[in-house]
């Protein structure tokens, strides 16, 4: 009985505390509302005018400042070109980053910096910069370089997607077919790679590396007849390639 009485008293005490806190909160809220209303009323009596919020406008640079900055950026671009001719990829990267601190939106500087990243084996940085560039301007060369950056990182699906967009924008360029075909081979999409590599081989019939890739693609598709024909073309271009002669002999023994 004693325990029950204590529990009842405790429960009533908790309810009382909760009720008191709710009452105090509501009273404070009413005070705030009254003070705000009083402020508005006082402002109306003083004939105060409410001004709309105006967004802060970015300070515009003077034509002279812009001209100076443009000249500085051009100088840094020339420094980067000289550094690349040595070659000095680090020096070129420093000059281009400095140019971007002057003009953060300079597209030509970003394009050069992305190329420097590719030359310096900094493919993740190149990939990120090409994605940024392509948000504003979709160009086949930018997609192709993005595909190369992904290809070197063995991100073959992303590489194929980028190369496909480059081909869509520049379908008459056989290099786009070559790039996409090579990426498809790396992604083991041989059926898609074969016609692309065939198209590129027609435009560059003496490209032995391309022909080797095409022959390997046909072998993966179990099309030994097409592969043999490609190896014969390679043999005519380079009769000293003993590896090709060996493959031709093996194919001849299988067919016989």
Secondary structure by P-SEA (a helix, b strand, c coil): caaaaaaaaaaaaaaaaaaaaaaaaaaaaaaaaaaaaaaaaaaaaabbbbbcccccccccccaaaaaaaaaaaaaaaaaaaaaaaaccaaaaaaaaaaaaaaccccaaaaaaaaaaaaaacaaaaaaaaaaaaaaccccaaaaaaaaaaaaaacaaaaaaaaaaaaaaaccccaaaaaaaaaaaaaacaaaaaaaaaaaaaaacccaaaaaaaaaaaaaaacaaaaaaaaaaaaaaaccccaaaaaaaaaaaaaac
